[in-house]
């Protein structure tokens, strides 16, 4: 027969086991949820989206050799969609068929608060109209935080990119 003191200890241990298991289950469920919340906040990886754009313009010019080239300018803002302040230190473009010639509209480096729009004017030389039409270019921002810097691709809501990129494509449609 088991003494009362041993039985009491076994009963107490049996009560603790479900509590420990419940704590472990709760921790396992909360860790992914917390990670998703931090990721969505832009606290670790900054998040930018396209803002309102002012439009664009394009021109077709001819070299003295008779070769035609297309230049275009796009006014396109980007919005800090995260929950924390981010400092934008540089702007670039990832895409085939064009070369970024100049960035204006905002003086860099510039701190961009959550929800704030950074106005940009991007000037391009279009080298391959077919490549530009096949896949719109992506704006890439170099951003810094107190713990380091990273490159962030601006997320496009539309599959074809922001509406102001039409100026890049329409430059290719201009008569030569």
C-alpha positions, 0 to 999 in steps of 0.5 A: 500500500502507498503511504498518504504522503507519496499519494499526495505527491503523485496527485500533485505531480499529476495536476502539474503535468496538464498545466505544463502541457497547456503552457507549452501548447500556448507558447507553440501557438503564440510564437508563429502568431507573434512572428507574423505580427512583427513581419507584417508591421515592417519592424524587421523588414521595411514595407513600401508600396506605391503611392499616388503618382503625378503622371509621366512624360516621354520623348523620342530623340535621334542620334546624329548617327540616325539611331533612335533612343527613347527617354521617359520620366515617371513621377511616382511616390512610395509610401512607408506601409510599416509601423516604424520610421525608416530612412531611405538612403538610395533609389534604384530600379530593377528591370530589363530594357531600361537604364535609370538616368536620374532620381529627383523629387526628394532629397536623400537620405530622408526619414519616412514616417509610417504612412508618409509618401516619399515623392520621386521622379525617375528619369529613364533611357529605354533601350529595349521596348519589348523587355519593358512591355514584358515585365514592368520595372520594380523600384528598389529602395536602399533603407537604413535603420539603427541596426543596419541597411537593406534593399527593399523592393516596392510592392505593386498592388497591380500585376502590371505595376503602378499606373504611372509606368504607362509613360514608360510603355507609351514612350515605346509607342511614340512615332520615330 
